[in-house]
Amino acid sequence: MNYTFNPRPLSDTTCDHSTSSKTTNLNCVINIKVKSVNRQTNELCSATQTLAQHLRSYETKNFPLETEDSVLSSTLKEFSTYLDDISSMHQVLAQQFSETMMYPLNKFLQADIEEISTMNEMYRLASNEHEQSLAKYMKQTMKKDDKSRLEVNDELHANRKKFHQTSLHYYSSLNALQYKRKCFLLEPVMGYMHAQRACFQMGQDIILRSEVEDFLGNIGSSVQAVHTDLAKVTQKTVELIDSIEQQSQHLYHAEPPVDMPFIPPNTNLTQKAGYLFCRGKQALLGTKWDRMYFFTQGGNLMSQTREEFAGSLVIDLNENGVVVESCTVDERRHTFQLLAPNRKVVILQAENYRERDEWIATLSNIIRDGGFVRTRPQSMKRNVSYEML
């Protein structure tokens, strides 16, 4: 299995919006005047009716990770029809209500959602530490001694491994949350139904109907199936994480140590994506290097920053006369450049020679497949010193 550690940049607002939407949707179910029901049993009718309305309104809420073919909305809507019948009853056992409905919902809100928020913060911290270490590593010049470069490389290795592991567990928790969400929305309502049937004989004609029995049985089987699927997915995820970590040891090193197996660059690629540093202009005729996500698409080289939601065109590789070659700029290692006929120059830097050579080969293959010659025109030669591949 080949795994590449090149996650696309995520918007800073994605996870916050997702967590806020989760909490909003859950509050629609919880806000059923539970405190009023516990204080005054004669208000049970109005509280149960409010719950039914919230269940019906769930389909109008846009849960960020909800699938289009989800049956949860229709199931909750069917639950609401039975709750409308229950609203005709006038008394309830407040303690039984609290134990069968409020506890699992509060557990989901206070434990699972809180866990996702905590892991999101850990993910952001690990990402920032990785960015800082990588920036520090990329600033290492050819004049730096091996000891200094080794220390920076070790620091990047530790922070990259930490960020990778944190990301895997964070995404795993987000996936598991989808199964938990289904269970912890259906189980409280099902428990509420069972509590009502057990506590009130006067509601026998309404609750103890055969169709209700069949409905609850089907929902119970569905919930159990979701628990089974969650257990299987969790086990597969744990095995996958272990496998990915074992196969990703060489990816944690920006500059692999000499004792690791040599992996030659793949020169046959026609598509590639990953992070590169791009040289740009700054105020007062200065220059700066920004880390951006680059990818090839439809014969074009595209880029995307952390703040952008879509890629931007860097250079059209199908244009006649485009050249890609290695170079040496600002005493930085592993740099290469793209030259366009309109004299546009794009200077990029990879983490190591293998990434640089793969990028050069991939872009050259795309240019060649477009039917254009990859050799550099005489009129476009510039005074730059070239770095050995």
Rosetta blueprint (number, residue, H / E / L):
1 M L
2 N L
3 Y L
4 T L
5 F L
6 N L
7 P L
8 R L
9 P L
10 L L
11 S L
12 D L
13 T L
14 T H
15 C H
16 D H
17 H H
18 S H
19 T H
20 S H
21 S H
22 K H
23 T H
24 T H
25 N H
26 L H
27 N H
28 C H
29 V H
30 I H
31 N L
32 I L
33 K L
34 V H
35 K H
36 S H
37 V H
38 N H
39 R H
40 Q L
41 T H
42 N H
43 E H
44 L H
45 C H
46 S H
47 A H
48 T H
49 Q H
50 T H
51 L H
52 A H
53 Q H
54 H H
55 L H
56 R H
57 S H
58 Y H
59 E H
60 T H
61 K L
62 N L
63 F L
64 P L
65 L L
66 E L
67 T L
68 E L
69 D L
70 S L
71 V L
72 L H
73 S H
74 S H
75 T H
76 L H
77 K H
78 E H
79 F H
80 S H
81 T H
82 Y H
83 L H
84 D H
85 D H
86 I H
87 S L
88 S L
89 M L
90 H L
91 Q L
92 V L
93 L L
94 A H
95 Q H
96 Q H
97 F H
98 S H
99 E H
100 T H
101 M H
102 M H
103 Y H
104 P H
105 L H
106 N H
107 K H
108 F H
109 L H
110 Q H
111 A H
112 D H
113 I H
114 E H
115 E H
116 I H
117 S H
118 T H
119 M H
120 N H
121 E H
122 M H
123 Y H
124 R H
125 L H
126 A H
127 S H
128 N H
129 E H
130 H H
131 E H
132 Q H
133 S H
134 L H
135 A H
136 K H
137 Y H
138 M H
139 K L
140 Q L
141 T L
142 M L
143 K L
144 K L
145 D L
146 D H
147 K H
148 S H
149 R H
150 L H
151 E H
152 V H
153 N H
154 D H
155 E H
156 L H
157 H H
158 A H
159 N H
160 R H
161 K H
162 K H
163 F H
164 H H
165 Q H
166 T H
167 S H
168 L H
169 H H
170 Y H
171 Y H
172 S H
173 S H
174 L H
175 N H
176 A H
177 L H
178 Q H
179 Y H
180 K H
181 R H
182 K H
183 C H
184 F H
185 L H
186 L H
187 E H
188 P H
189 V H
190 M H
191 G H
192 Y H
193 M H
194 H H
195 A H
196 Q H
197 R H
198 A H
199 C H
200 F L
201 Q H
202 M H
203 G H
204 Q H
205 D H
206 I H
207 I H
208 L L
209 R L
210 S H
211 E H
212 V H
213 E H
214 D H
215 F H
216 L H
217 G H
218 N H
219 I H
220 G H
221 S H
222 S H
223 V H
224 Q H
225 A H
226 V H
227 H H
228 T H
229 D H
230 L H
231 A H
232 K H
233 V H
234 T H
235 Q H
236 K H
237 T H
238 V H
239 E H
240 L H
241 I H
242 D H
243 S H
244 I H
245 E H
246 Q H
247 Q H
248 S L
249 Q H
250 H H
251 L H
252 Y H
253 H L
254 A L
255 E L
256 P L
257 P L
258 V L
259 D L
260 M L
261 P L
262 F L
263 I L
264 P L
265 P L
266 N L
267 T L
268 N L
269 L L
270 T L
271 Q L
272 K L
273 A E
274 G E
275 Y E
276 L E
277 F E
278 C E
279 R E
280 G E
281 K E
282 Q E
283 A H
284 L H
285 L H
286 G E
287 T E
288 K E
289 W E
290 D E
291 R E
292 M E
293 Y E
294 F E
295 F E
296 T E
297 Q E
298 G L
299 G L
300 N E
301 L E
302 M E
303 S E
304 Q E
305 T L
306 R L
307 E L
308 E L
309 F L
310 A L
311 G L
312 S E
313 L E
314 V E
315 I E
316 D E
317 L L
318 N L
319 E L
320 N L
321 G L
322 V L
323 V E
324 V E
325 E E
326 S E
327 C E
328 T L
329 V L
330 D L
331 E L
332 R L
333 R L
334 H L
335 T E
336 F E
337 Q E
338 L E
339 L E
340 A L
341 P L
342 N L
343 R L
344 K L
345 V E
346 V E
347 I E
348 L E
349 Q E
350 A L
351 E L
352 N L
353 Y H
354 R H
355 E H
356 R H
357 D H
358 E H
359 W H
360 I H
361 A H
362 T H
363 L H
364 S H
365 N H
366 I H
367 I H
368 R H
369 D H
370 G L
371 G L
372 F L
373 V L
374 R L
375 T L
376 R L
377 P L
378 Q H
379 S H
380 M H
381 K L
382 R L
383 N L
384 V L
385 S L
386 Y L
387 E L
388 M L
389 L L
